[in-house]
Amino acid sequence: MNTKLIAKNPTAYHNYDIKEKLEAGIVLTGTEIKSIRTGKVNLKDSYATIKNGECFIYGMHISPYEFGNIYNKDPLRDRKLLLSKREIFKLYGMIKKQGYTLVPISLYFKGSLVKVELGIGMGKKLYDKRQDIAKKDAEMKMKKALMNDQKGRL
């Protein structure tokens, strides 16, 4: 099935060490879907958690649809994620026992349905973030050096 990316969470991989990924459906209203189709969604400060045996996403901002008038919902309302019971029990165990966090990584269309890609990961410490930045910087320098070396040979 064809997928079309709507939004990505820019801080997900920077702040968390993602161990596993999971796809979930999301419960939305009509005006929210119309607003998502225009790309007016932000995942930056969002997170997911399990409450009363159901999974919810918090802090996902979907701007009100400009032609929606009275049918618009609160842009920051909690939205239910659609997962099977087995997936919810597995996630609940990981969150409670091992200290993992559920982080929305991206929002995309799969066919005509909106899906959320959740990442299960641990929060990074400041020194981990510094190590990742230093590693990326070293890789960039090596690529540049290789490119310059190859240009010199031509």
C-alpha positions in Angstrom: 0.0 0.0 0.0 1.3 3.5 -0.8 2.3 5.7 2.2 2.6 9.5 2.2 4.4 11.2 5.1 2.5 14.0 6.8 4.7 15.0 9.7 7.8 13.8 11.6 8.9 14.3 15.1 12.2 16.1 14.8 13.3 15.5 18.4 12.4 11.8 18.7 15.8 10.3 17.7 17.7 13.2 19.4 16.1 12.7 22.8 15.4 9.0 22.8 17.2 5.8 22.0 14.5 4.0 19.9 14.6 0.2 20.4 11.5 -0.8 18.5 8.9 0.7 16.2 5.1 0.1 16.1 2.3 1.2 13.8 -1.0 2.4 15.3 -4.2 3.8 14.0 -5.6 7.0 15.5 -9.2 8.2 16.2 -9.8 11.6 14.5 -12.8 13.8 13.6 -13.6 15.0 10.1 -12.3 18.5 10.5 -9.0 17.1 12.0 -8.6 14.9 8.9 -9.1 17.9 6.6 -6.6 19.9 8.6 -4.1 17.0 8.4 -4.6 16.8 4.6 -3.4 20.4 4.4 -0.3 19.4 6.6 -1.2 21.5 9.6 0.0 19.0 12.3 2.9 19.2 14.8 4.4 16.2 16.7 7.2 18.0 18.4 6.1 17.9 22.1 3.9 14.8 21.8 4.1 11.6 23.7 1.9 8.5 24.2 1.0 6.5 27.2 -1.4 3.8 28.4 -4.3 4.8 30.6 -7.1 2.4 31.7 -6.1 -0.3 29.2 -6.1 2.1 26.2 -3.3 4.0 24.5 -3.6 7.7 24.1 -1.4 10.4 22.4 -0.9 13.7 24.2 0.4 17.0 23.0 -0.1 16.4 19.2 -1.2 19.7 17.8 -3.6 19.7 14.9 -4.5 23.2 13.8 -8.2 24.0 13.6 -9.6 23.6 10.0 -10.3 27.1 8.8 -13.7 26.2 7.3 -14.7 23.9 10.2 -16.5 26.6 12.3 -18.4 24.8 15.2 -17.1 21.3 14.3 -13.5 22.1 15.1 -12.1 20.4 18.2 -9.4 21.5 20.7 -6.1 21.4 18.8 -4.2 19.7 21.7 -6.9 17.3 22.8 -6.0 13.7 23.8 -6.4 11.3 20.9 -7.0 7.5 21.2 -4.6 5.2 19.4 -5.9 2.0 17.9 -3.9 -1.0 19.0 -4.7 -4.6 19.7 -4.9 -5.8 23.3 -1.8 -7.9 22.9 0.2 -4.9 21.8 -1.2 -2.7 24.6 -0.2 -5.4 27.2 3.2 -5.7 25.7 3.7 -1.9 25.7 2.4 -1.6 29.3 4.8 -4.2 30.5 7.8 -2.5 28.8 6.8 1.0 30.1 6.3 -0.1 33.7 9.1 -2.7 34.2 11.9 -1.5 32.0 11.3 2.3 32.0 10.7 2.7 28.3 8.8 5.6 26.8 6.3 5.7 23.9 7.3 8.5 21.4 5.4 9.3 18.2 8.0 9.3 15.4 5.9 10.1 12.4 2.3 10.6 11.1 1.5 9.3 7.6 -1.3 8.2 5.3 -1.5 4.5 4.5 -3.9 4.4 1.7 -6.7 6.7 3.0 -6.1 6.0 6.7 -3.9 8.0 9.0 -1.3 6.0 10.9 1.1 6.9 13.7 4.5 5.3 14.0 5.4 4.9 17.6 8.9 4.4 18.9 9.6 2.5 22.1 12.8 3.8 23.6 14.7 5.1 26.6 15.5 8.8 27.2 19.1 9.8 26.4 21.3 11.5 28.9 23.2 14.6 27.9 26.5 12.8 27.4 24.7 10.3 25.0 23.5 13.2 22.9 27.0 14.7 22.8 28.4 11.4 21.7 25.9 11.1 18.9 26.6 14.6 17.7 30.4 13.9 17.8 29.9 10.6 15.9 27.8 12.3 13.2 30.4 15.1 12.9 33.2 12.6 12.5 31.2 10.7 9.8 30.6 13.9 7.9 34.3 14.8 8.0 35.2 11.3 6.7 32.8 11.6 3.8 34.1 15.0 2.9 37.7 13.7 3.0 36.8 10.8 0.7 35.0 13.1 -1.7 38.0 15.4 -1.9 40.4 12.5 -2.3 38.3 11.1 -5.2 38.1 14.5 -6.9 41.9 14.8 -6.7 42.4 11.5 -8.5 40.2 12.5 -11.5 
